[in-house]
């Protein structure tokens, strides 16, 4: 059944939590933002079928890479919702390796760039901004939790440091993807003119 009607009053439940919480709560906002980036990455994945990034360390199939990121985001959502799951340090290092390898193929960054160029770059830029919002929402939950725990004199991480690092690297890998997509399509990056 696709609906239960239990959320009609504006509440929902998270993993392992028996009480209902507001759909506008910080945790629900964070989970929704993670779902939003994961869904948009689905579109980016479909649009990147057969796209290969030729890198020094070997070719990267973009659609497979995005799928792996989507799988990782389910781990982030589960952790945030209270499950005994977390992003490993290896997953953070994997994103860092992609970012570093892509950067070697591109001109150095000396300015901001106007989003656009080819379709794939534009989609990656939109995904980057959604990823940044999801990161901000998760950090908001962490900050709110720290305040509550300080009052109760408790210490328990809502999400691990590796998970926060992964979310931070996600937007960077999407920025690198946008730049690389334009690069392999011969699109010159446009700087803002500030006029």
BELMO-V877018 format. One record per residue. PHI is phi in whole degrees, 0 to 359 (none if undefined). OMEGA is omega in whole degrees, 0 to 359 (NA if undefined). Layout:
phi = {PHI/PHI}
omega = {OMEGA/OMEGA}
//
This chain:
phi = {none/279/214/244/85/292/267/299/271/90/237/209/233/248/307/70/243/277/269/274/237/294/292/260/292/300/293/292/299/295/297/295/293/294/296/297/293/297/295/293/298/300/294/300/297/298/285/251/303/72/272/242/265/279/244/305/278/133/285/245/278/296/298/293/296/296/299/297/297/301/299/297/294/294/295/299/298/298/299/298/279/112/284/276/227/201/282/276/299/298/292/295/295/299/296/299/296/299/302/297/292/294/301/296/269/244/297/298/278/238/201/289/234/284/297/138/90/278/300/298/296/297/294/296/294/296/301/301/289/293/297/297/295/300/299/299/294/294/299/299/295/300/298/297/295/298/296/295/293/298/294/267/57/241/219/211/289/285/223/285/297/294/295/297/296/300/297/293/290/302/294/293/292/288/296/298/297/299/296/293/299/295/299/288/262/73/271/278/294/258/275/294/263/55/264}
omega = {184/178/177/184/182/181/182/180/177/178/178/177/173/182/174/182/183/182/180/179/180/176/177/181/181/181/179/176/180/179/178/179/176/176/180/180/179/179/180/175/174/177/179/179/180/181/184/178/181/176/179/173/179/182/180/184/182/181/176/173/188/182/178/178/180/179/179/177/178/178/179/181/174/176/179/180/180/179/181/181/175/179/180/180/175/176/180/176/180/179/176/181/177/178/179/179/178/181/181/181/179/181/179/183/189/173/179/178/178/183/168/177/175/180/179/185/179/183/182/178/179/179/178/178/177/178/179/182/176/178/178/179/178/178/180/181/179/177/177/177/179/180/180/180/179/179/180/181/177/179/181/182/177/173/178/180/174/173/183/175/179/178/177/178/179/180/178/179/182/180/178/179/177/174/178/178/179/180/182/178/177/182/182/176/177/180/178/180/181/176/174/182/176/179/NA}
//
